[in-house]
Amino acid sequence: MDVETNRENTARDRPNENNSGNETGFRKFRSFRIPVKVGEEYDVKIEAMSKRGDAGVAKIEGMVIFVANTKEGDEVKIKISRVGMGYAIAEVVQQ
């Protein structure tokens, strides 16, 4: 038996956090509800700064919202301009 083939069979047959044994594939897809929509406005408090330091970070129902031209502690009204997987980008409507 080929070593590579044995390794592949062992990994496929062994359940782990990515493969419960019932499913095939590299990752399980987890769906989640997106609490914001493009064009909607929200009142938020900026909780932190992004790692790059170029945007404030707010959260709406656990979803991260990046807001440019803000700093930690600002309370602003924002408008969602883009929604990605697990995050959104917004612009300030009113400070």
C-alpha positions as CSV (number, residue, x, y, z in Angstrom):
1,M,0.0,0.0,0.0
2,D,1.2,3.5,-0.9
3,V,2.1,5.7,2.1
4,E,0.2,8.7,0.7
5,T,-3.0,6.6,0.1
6,N,-2.8,5.2,3.6
7,R,-2.5,8.8,5.0
8,E,-5.5,10.0,3.0
9,N,-7.6,7.1,4.1
10,T,-6.7,7.5,7.7
11,A,-7.5,11.2,7.7
12,R,-10.8,10.7,5.9
13,D,-11.9,8.0,8.3
14,R,-11.0,9.8,11.4
15,P,-13.6,12.3,12.7
16,N,-12.3,15.7,13.9
17,E,-13.5,19.2,14.3
18,N,-13.7,19.8,10.5
19,N,-15.2,16.4,9.6
20,S,-17.6,14.7,11.9
21,G,-17.5,11.5,9.9
22,N,-20.9,12.1,8.3
23,E,-19.9,14.9,6.0
24,T,-17.2,15.1,3.3
25,G,-15.2,18.1,2.4
26,F,-12.7,20.3,4.0
27,R,-15.0,22.6,6.0
28,K,-18.6,22.6,7.2
29,F,-20.5,25.5,6.0
30,R,-22.2,27.3,8.9
31,S,-25.0,29.7,8.0
32,F,-25.8,32.7,10.2
33,R,-28.3,35.5,10.1
34,I,-26.9,38.8,8.9
35,P,-28.5,41.5,11.1
36,V,-27.8,44.4,8.8
37,K,-28.7,45.4,5.2
38,V,-27.1,47.8,2.7
39,G,-28.7,51.2,3.0
40,E,-30.1,50.8,6.5
41,E,-29.2,53.4,9.2
42,Y,-28.2,52.6,12.8
43,D,-27.2,54.5,15.9
44,V,-24.0,52.8,17.2
45,K,-21.2,53.4,19.7
46,I,-17.6,52.8,18.4
47,E,-16.2,50.2,20.7
48,A,-12.6,49.9,19.4
49,M,-10.3,50.7,16.5
50,S,-9.5,48.4,13.6
51,K,-6.1,46.7,13.7
52,R,-4.9,49.0,10.9
53,G,-6.2,52.0,12.9
54,D,-8.1,53.5,9.9
55,A,-11.6,52.8,11.1
56,G,-13.7,52.5,14.3
57,V,-15.4,49.2,15.1
58,A,-19.0,48.9,16.2
59,K,-21.1,45.8,16.7
60,I,-24.7,45.2,15.8
61,E,-26.1,41.9,17.2
62,G,-22.5,40.6,17.3
63,M,-21.7,41.5,13.7
64,V,-18.6,43.7,13.3
65,I,-19.1,47.0,11.5
66,F,-16.1,49.1,10.3
67,V,-16.8,52.8,10.3
68,A,-14.2,55.2,8.7
69,N,-13.4,58.6,10.3
70,T,-14.4,57.6,13.8
71,K,-12.6,56.9,17.0
72,E,-13.3,54.8,20.1
73,G,-16.1,56.2,22.2
74,D,-17.8,58.1,19.4
75,E,-21.6,57.7,19.2
76,V,-22.7,58.1,15.6
77,K,-25.5,57.4,13.2
78,I,-24.2,55.2,10.4
79,K,-25.4,53.9,7.0
80,I,-24.4,50.5,5.8
81,S,-22.6,50.6,2.5
82,R,-21.3,47.1,2.1
83,V,-21.9,43.7,3.7
84,G,-19.4,40.9,3.7
85,M,-19.2,37.5,5.4
86,G,-19.2,38.3,9.1
87,Y,-18.6,42.1,8.7
88,A,-20.0,45.2,7.2
89,I,-18.6,48.6,6.2
90,A,-20.5,51.8,7.0
91,E,-20.2,55.5,6.6
92,V,-21.1,58.2,9.1
93,V,-24.4,60.0,8.5
94,Q,-24.5,62.1,11.6
95,Q,-22.1,62.6,14.6
